[in-house]
Amino acid sequence: MRYSRDLTGYGRTTPDPRWPGGARIAVQIVLNYEEGGENSVEHGDPASEAFLSEIIGAQAWPGQRHWNMESIYDYGARSGFWRMHRMLKDLPVTVYGVATALERSPEQVAAMQEARWEIATHGLKWIDYRNVPREEEARHIAQAVALHTAITGERPRGFYQGRTSMNTVALGCEEGGFDYLADTIADELPYWHVHNDRPQLMVPYTMDANDMRFSSGQGFGTGTDFFDYLRDSFDMLYAEGAAGAPKMMSIGLHCRLAGRPGRAMAIQRFLDHARSHDGVWFASRLDIARHWAAEHPFQPRTRPSQMDRDAFVARFGGIYEHSPFIAERVWDARWAPSMTRPPALPGAWHRCSAHRAMTNALASCRRTRIWQASWHWRNA
């Protein structure tokens, strides 16, 4: 059984992103536009919305409209969006736009386009896809792309579902038309993900530098809390960039949350802080994706963890002379992509040797043979 998660990533030395102009940090701001796409009986859903609002601990009301919840979302479209627009219209923002929300907000969409913001798709509806069947979620993604294209005049180049299922990333890859997917929080740099032998660029998002933490019991209580966290995140990443390891900083905002005056001030203070530094690249997610694809294009590489059993044994069966069964046992073991590289490799072979007597018999040549395996592995 193959373990799917890569827990190593770029490791101790991250690649130089070579941001434009030699920037020390890329700052990427997302404005989530979900108002009008949330759960509502009026939208044909079985219950009211219960997520990301001022009502901490809210519960869905089956078969009923929740007036306060709807009013909070209405605020995001009617007032919060325009405050964010005035504040951010001169920056290359990415909008995560729920297709049905965009459909109900033509004036806001026009303002996004006037500001030349990237509008990525945030799915068809702002609902939880955890238990939605794979085929239905795929159909929703296709409908989201079609509706988004009809509303904005161009298909979305980025995709962020947000309330994902275990199928979401695979379905995003299979859709085939996205420059990047954002349903990952796994890194501070883009990375290539391979699905069905096809590379897909992932541009990670954030749950920490995100105003959603105003709506949770453990999170930001005041705008000052939010500003302090954004400032400290920026300062750490900026210092790392100055030391030779630039990263990207993602910031997640919601019209109905950050659009409130006491929180919007924190965004303004952060922008003032970031702009006071040289070497800061404000970019949309599509800017970052296209830059990364040009500077760090996908490099095909066959990894041992991706080989089938016969190919693996044929390639590595001779590491222990006349003992291909050891390679068979290594392949049969549960291991992760991170375990296919030195220094984990010698341990994998040692653990899977036939028995202790065999291991002892091979002790005199183990070091040579195992590091020979490491060399083979690195160059596989």
Secondary structure, 3 states (H helix, E strand, C coil): CECCCCCCCCCCCCCCCCCHHHCCEEEEEEEEECCCCECCHHHCCCECCCCCCCCCCCCCCECCCCHHHHHHHHHHHHHHHHHHHHHHCCCCCEEEECHHHHHCCHHHHHHHHHCCCEEEECCCCECCCCCCCHHHHHHHHHHHHHHHHHHHCCCCCEECCCCCCCCHHHHHHHHCCCCEECCCCCCCCCEEEEECCEEEEECCCCCCCEHHHHCCCCCCCCHHHHHHHHHHHHHHHHHHHHCCCCEEEEEEEECCCCCCHHHHHHHHHHHHHHHCCCCEEECCHHHHHHHHHHHCCCCCCCCHHHCCHHHHHHHHCCCCCCCHHHHHHHHHCCECHHHHCCCHHHHHHHHCCCCHHHHHHCHHHHHHHHHHHHHHHHCC
